[in-house]
Amino acid sequence: MDLIRIHDLEVFYRVGVPDEERAAAQRLLLDIELRLPFDEAAATDDLAKTINYFAVTQRLLTFGENRDWKLIEKLADDIARMILREFRPASIRVEVKKFIIPQARYVSVAIERPSI
């Protein structure tokens, strides 16, 4: 299976267990891997035969508007379900990186989901 990878997309979402942490959007980085066959797109040079990664990034940049999450695990799952539903890859991997612990470069969760 072929792969489209969006690496370290910077988004600002409200996420955290304490209410005060969710009060303002915080910087997160997203890694998204979309698996799908490229055969038809490569043969025809037709964007309609693949996933428009620009459209995926634009959707992710606004995904957190008027929403909040307590857990980055839930956020990662919500992102995966949305992309699977709207863009139809064969499978997806989502990693959410959060910069909340000063002594650590980041904390992250990663999930993989098949198509729905």
PyMOL commands that set and color helices and strands:
alter all, ss='L'
color gray80, all
select helices_A, chain A and resi 19-22+39-44+47-49+53-62+72-87
alter helices_A, ss='H'
color red, helices_A
select strands_A, chain A and resi 2-15+26-36+68-69+91-98+107-114
alter strands_A, ss='S'
color yellow, strands_A
deselect
rebuild
show_as cartoon
